[in-house]
Amino acid sequence: MADAQKAWLTMAPSSRERPESLPDPKFLTIAEVATMMRVSKMTVYRLVHGGDLPAVRVGRSFRVTEDDVNEYLRKSFYDAG
């Protein structure tokens, strides 16, 4: 086990909590991301499996943070004019 992991596990539970100033990330399902981006679920799965869109595996499904979706869309924006 890495030293950082050992240090984390030996901390008191109260010191492992997130600081009050940081909001909890909002996790979206693949279907919610597809609706938000107006693409198919298969397109979102391709982005996740291709590494273009970060995701967390929860059991047999994936969750994507809303911030990651917004960042992906921001980076993908194409100015045609």
Secondary structure per residue as TSV (DSSP state, phi and psi in degrees):
chain	resnum	aa	ss	phi	psi
A	1	M	-	360.0	137.5
A	2	A	-	-67.6	153.1
A	3	D	H	-59.5	-38.4
A	4	A	H	-64.0	-38.5
A	5	Q	H	-66.6	-41.7
A	6	K	H	-61.5	-43.5
A	7	A	H	-63.1	-40.4
A	8	W	H	-62.8	-44.4
A	9	L	H	-70.8	-26.4
A	10	T	H	-86.9	-9.2
A	11	M	S	-68.2	152.5
A	12	A	-	-66.1	144.8
A	13	P	H	-52.8	-35.5
A	14	S	H	-67.2	-28.7
A	15	S	H	-84.3	-8.6
A	16	R	H	-89.7	-10.9
A	17	E	S	-70.8	155.0
A	18	R	-	-69.0	145.0
A	19	P	-	-61.0	149.5
A	20	E	T	-59.0	-29.6
A	21	S	T	-76.1	-16.4
A	22	L	S	-95.0	122.5
A	23	P	-	-75.3	154.3
A	24	D	-	-70.6	137.9
A	25	P	-	-69.2	147.5
A	26	K	-	-93.1	119.1
A	27	F	E	-94.8	136.5
A	28	L	E	-115.8	149.4
A	29	T	-	-78.2	168.3
A	30	I	H	-60.7	-40.5
A	31	A	H	-63.4	-40.7
A	32	E	H	-66.1	-39.7
A	33	V	H	-64.2	-43.8
A	34	A	H	-60.0	-43.1
A	35	T	H	-63.9	-44.2
A	36	M	H	-62.4	-40.0
A	37	M	H	-88.6	-9.3
A	38	R	T	58.7	47.6
A	39	V	S	-132.3	175.9
A	40	S	-	-79.2	161.6
A	41	K	H	-61.9	-36.5
A	42	M	H	-61.0	-37.4
A	43	T	H	-62.8	-42.2
A	44	V	H	-65.8	-43.1
A	45	Y	H	-58.9	-40.4
A	46	R	H	-62.9	-41.0
A	47	L	H	-63.8	-41.1
A	48	V	H	-67.1	-50.8
A	49	H	H	-66.8	-28.5
A	50	G	T	-80.7	-7.0
A	51	G	T	84.2	5.3
A	52	D	S	-78.8	-26.4
A	53	L	S	-127.3	112.2
A	54	P	-	-63.7	141.4
A	55	A	-	-146.8	158.4
A	56	V	E	-112.4	133.4
A	57	R	E	-86.8	125.4
A	58	V	E	-121.8	102.6
A	59	G	T	64.6	-120.2
A	60	R	T	-101.3	5.9
A	61	S	E	-120.7	171.0
A	62	F	E	-113.0	151.8
A	63	R	E	-130.5	140.7
A	64	V	E	-124.8	135.6
A	65	T	E	-74.5	147.1
A	66	E	H	-60.3	-36.6
A	67	D	H	-62.6	-39.4
A	68	D	H	-66.7	-37.4
A	69	V	H	-64.5	-47.0
A	70	N	H	-62.7	-39.3
A	71	E	H	-65.1	-43.8
A	72	Y	H	-60.0	-45.4
A	73	L	H	-65.2	-39.0
A	74	R	H	-62.6	-44.8
A	75	K	H	-69.7	-27.1
A	76	S	H	-88.9	-5.5
A	77	F	-	-62.1	132.4
A	78	Y	-	-116.7	121.4
A	79	D	-	-90.1	107.1
A	80	A	-	-82.9	-8.4
A	81	G	-	-124.7	360.0
